[in-house]
């Protein structure tokens, strides 16, 4: 039996670059500060059933751009496509989670894949359609507002969801971009377009990791009833 003092185990997806797994340390530190045990998940699709058994929650992280071919959209010529092995793995993980109650915090690229998996549509090159696109790139701070409140977030993306599919939109930016989404049938699963692991305002940064870990207790209680 897992000692309760150790906290829940949270699986964190990793990037695949030059045949190496890589992940910014901020993700693991934020999970640990929330009272959980972070583990990094190699992109091995066959291991997903074991990951679902081992982990009580997941964080899907940032990275390059989704290959939209499988969603019926030709990739933009300026897109930097993510490794196909990682994309296949994360989409399969999201699909497998549809039959579980695991909490999820999907970040930046993670939110985009989360939304695409739920019927969303991706705007692939923000500078083509938004004059203020630069305000969302290079770690700049910009305001967001919605169900999570109002605050400044650390942003680094050139793609954005133009539709969230069947997910609920729970935050938008000052220039009306979709900034956060939630699964209506699994309220412990949210996606944010910004980087909470690098955002200083608590409710939009560490607070999201705290809420993810706290939700594992709610899911345990749901499973007991």
C-alpha positions as CSV (number, residue, x, y, z in Angstrom):
1,X,0.0,0.0,0.0
2,X,1.3,3.5,-0.9
3,X,2.1,5.5,2.3
4,X,-0.3,8.4,2.4
5,X,2.5,10.7,3.6
6,X,4.3,10.3,0.3
7,X,1.4,12.0,-1.6
8,X,-0.2,11.0,-4.9
9,X,2.0,10.2,-7.9
10,X,1.6,12.6,-10.8
11,X,2.8,11.6,-14.2
12,X,4.4,14.3,-16.4
13,X,4.8,13.9,-20.1
14,X,8.2,14.8,-21.7
15,X,9.4,16.1,-25.0
16,X,11.3,14.0,-27.4
17,X,14.3,15.8,-29.0
18,X,17.2,14.3,-30.9
19,X,16.3,10.9,-29.6
20,X,16.3,12.1,-26.0
21,X,13.6,12.7,-23.4
22,X,13.6,16.3,-22.0
23,X,11.5,18.2,-19.6
24,X,11.9,21.5,-17.9
25,X,12.5,21.1,-14.2
26,X,9.8,23.6,-13.2
27,X,7.0,21.1,-13.9
28,X,8.4,18.5,-11.4
29,X,9.2,21.2,-8.8
30,X,5.6,22.6,-9.0
31,X,4.1,19.1,-8.6
32,X,6.4,18.4,-5.6
33,X,5.5,21.8,-4.0
34,X,1.8,20.7,-4.3
35,X,2.6,17.7,-2.1
36,X,2.7,15.0,-4.8
37,X,5.5,12.8,-6.2
38,X,6.4,13.7,-9.8
39,X,7.5,11.0,-12.3
40,X,8.4,11.6,-15.9
41,X,6.7,9.4,-18.5
42,X,8.6,8.1,-21.5
43,X,6.5,8.2,-24.7
44,X,5.9,4.5,-24.8
45,X,2.3,3.9,-25.9
46,X,2.3,0.2,-24.8
47,X,3.0,1.4,-21.2
48,X,-0.1,3.6,-20.9
49,X,-2.2,1.0,-19.0
50,X,0.6,0.8,-16.5
51,X,0.9,4.6,-16.2
52,X,-2.9,4.8,-15.6
53,X,-2.5,2.2,-12.8
54,X,0.5,3.9,-11.3
55,X,-0.5,7.6,-11.5
56,X,-3.3,9.4,-9.8
57,X,-3.1,12.5,-12.0
58,X,-1.3,13.7,-15.1
59,X,0.4,16.9,-16.4
60,X,0.8,17.2,-20.1
61,X,3.5,19.7,-20.9
62,X,4.5,22.3,-23.5
63,X,6.5,21.6,-26.7
64,X,6.4,22.1,-30.4
65,X,3.4,22.2,-32.7
66,X,0.8,19.4,-33.3
67,X,0.8,17.8,-36.7
68,X,-2.8,18.6,-37.7
69,X,-2.9,16.2,-40.6
70,X,-4.8,13.6,-38.7
71,X,-7.4,16.2,-37.8
72,X,-8.1,17.1,-41.4
73,X,-5.9,20.3,-41.5
74,X,-2.8,20.8,-43.5
75,X,0.1,21.9,-41.3
76,X,1.1,25.5,-41.6
77,X,4.4,26.0,-43.4
78,X,5.8,27.9,-40.4
79,X,4.8,25.2,-37.9
80,X,7.5,23.4,-36.0
81,X,6.0,19.9,-35.8
82,X,6.4,17.9,-32.6
83,X,7.9,14.4,-32.6
84,X,5.3,12.0,-34.0
85,X,6.0,9.4,-31.4
86,X,5.2,11.9,-28.7
87,X,2.0,13.0,-30.4
88,X,0.8,9.5,-30.9
89,X,1.6,8.7,-27.2
90,X,-0.2,11.7,-25.8
91,X,-3.3,11.4,-27.9
92,X,-3.5,7.7,-26.9
93,X,-3.1,8.7,-23.3
94,X,-5.9,11.3,-23.6
95,X,-8.1,8.7,-25.3
96,X,-7.5,6.1,-22.6
97,X,-8.3,8.7,-19.9
98,X,-11.8,9.1,-21.3
99,X,-12.7,5.9,-19.5
100,X,-11.1,6.9,-16.2
101,X,-11.4,9.8,-13.7
102,X,-7.7,10.8,-13.6
103,X,-7.3,14.6,-13.0
104,X,-5.4,16.4,-15.7
105,X,-3.5,19.7,-16.1
106,X,-2.8,20.2,-19.8
107,X,-0.3,23.0,-20.5
108,X,0.3,25.0,-23.7
109,X,0.9,22.2,-26.3
110,X,-0.8,19.9,-23.8
111,X,-3.9,22.0,-23.9
112,X,-3.9,22.1,-27.7
113,X,-3.8,18.3,-27.9
114,X,-6.4,18.0,-25.2
115,X,-8.7,20.3,-27.2
116,X,-8.0,18.7,-30.5
117,X,-8.8,15.3,-29.0
118,X,-12.2,16.8,-28.0
119,X,-13.1,18.2,-31.5
120,X,-11.3,21.5,-31.2
121,X,-9.8,23.5,-34.1
122,X,-6.3,24.9,-34.1
123,X,-5.3,28.3,-35.4
124,X,-1.8,27.3,-36.6
125,X,0.0,30.7,-36.9
126,X,-1.3,33.4,-34.6
127,X,0.6,36.3,-36.4
128,X,-1.5,35.6,-39.5
129,X,-4.7,36.6,-37.7
130,X,-3.9,38.7,-34.6
131,X,-2.1,42.0,-34.5
132,X,-1.2,41.4,-30.8
133,X,0.3,38.0,-31.5
134,X,3.7,39.0,-30.1
135,X,2.1,39.6,-26.7
136,X,1.7,35.8,-26.4
137,X,5.3,34.9,-27.4
138,X,8.7,34.9,-25.7
139,X,7.6,34.6,-22.1
140,X,5.7,37.8,-22.1
141,X,3.1,38.5,-19.4
142,X,-0.5,39.3,-20.4
143,X,-3.9,39.3,-18.6
144,X,-6.5,36.6,-18.7
145,X,-9.9,36.4,-17.1
146,X,-12.7,34.0,-16.6
147,X,-13.8,31.3,-14.1
148,X,-10.3,31.2,-12.6
149,X,-10.4,35.0,-11.9
150,X,-8.2,37.7,-13.4
151,X,-4.4,37.7,-13.5
152,X,-1.2,38.0,-15.5
153,X,0.2,34.8,-17.1
154,X,3.5,33.8,-18.7
155,X,2.9,33.0,-22.3
156,X,4.9,31.4,-25.1
157,X,2.9,30.2,-28.1
158,X,2.3,31.0,-31.8
159,X,-0.7,28.6,-32.1
160,X,-4.0,28.8,-30.3
161,X,-7.4,27.1,-30.3
162,X,-10.0,28.8,-32.4
163,X,-12.5,26.3,-31.1
164,X,-12.4,24.2,-28.0
165,X,-14.7,21.5,-29.4
166,X,-16.8,20.0,-26.6
167,X,-14.7,21.4,-23.9
168,X,-15.9,24.4,-21.8
169,X,-14.0,27.6,-22.3
170,X,-13.2,29.0,-18.8
171,X,-10.7,31.8,-19.5
172,X,-9.8,34.2,-22.3
173,X,-7.0,36.6,-22.9
174,X,-7.5,40.4,-23.1
175,X,-7.5,40.0,-26.9
176,X,-10.2,37.3,-26.7
177,X,-8.1,34.2,-27.3
178,X,-9.1,30.9,-25.7
179,X,-6.8,30.6,-22.7
180,X,-8.2,27.8,-20.6
181,X,-10.7,24.9,-21.0
182,X,-12.3,22.3,-18.9
183,X,-13.9,18.9,-19.6
184,X,-17.6,19.3,-18.7
185,X,-17.9,15.6,-17.7
186,X,-14.6,15.5,-15.8
187,X,-14.3,18.8,-14.0
188,X,-10.9,17.9,-12.6
189,X,-9.4,18.1,-16.1
190,X,-8.4,21.5,-17.3
191,X,-6.1,22.9,-20.0
192,X,-4.3,26.3,-20.0
193,X,-2.6,27.9,-22.9
194,X,-0.1,29.7,-20.6
195,X,2.7,28.2,-18.6
196,X,1.7,28.0,-14.9
197,X,5.0,26.5,-13.9
198,X,6.6,29.9,-14.9
199,X,3.7,32.1,-13.8
200,X,4.1,34.1,-10.5
201,X,0.5,34.8,-9.7
202,X,-0.6,32.0,-7.5
203,X,-4.0,31.3,-8.9
204,X,-2.7,31.0,-12.4
205,X,0.6,29.3,-11.4
206,X,1.3,27.1,-8.4
207,X,-2.3,27.2,-7.5
208,X,-3.2,25.1,-10.5
209,X,-0.8,22.4,-9.5
210,X,-2.2,22.5,-6.0
211,X,-5.7,22.1,-7.3
212,X,-4.6,19.2,-9.5
213,X,-3.2,17.3,-6.5
214,X,-6.1,18.2,-4.2
215,X,-8.5,16.8,-6.8
216,X,-6.9,13.4,-6.5
217,X,-8.6,13.2,-3.0
218,X,-11.9,14.2,-4.5
219,X,-11.6,11.4,-7.1
220,X,-10.7,8.9,-4.3
221,X,-13.9,9.9,-2.5
222,X,-15.9,9.6,-5.8
223,X,-14.6,6.1,-6.2
224,X,-15.7,5.1,-2.7
225,X,-19.3,6.1,-3.3
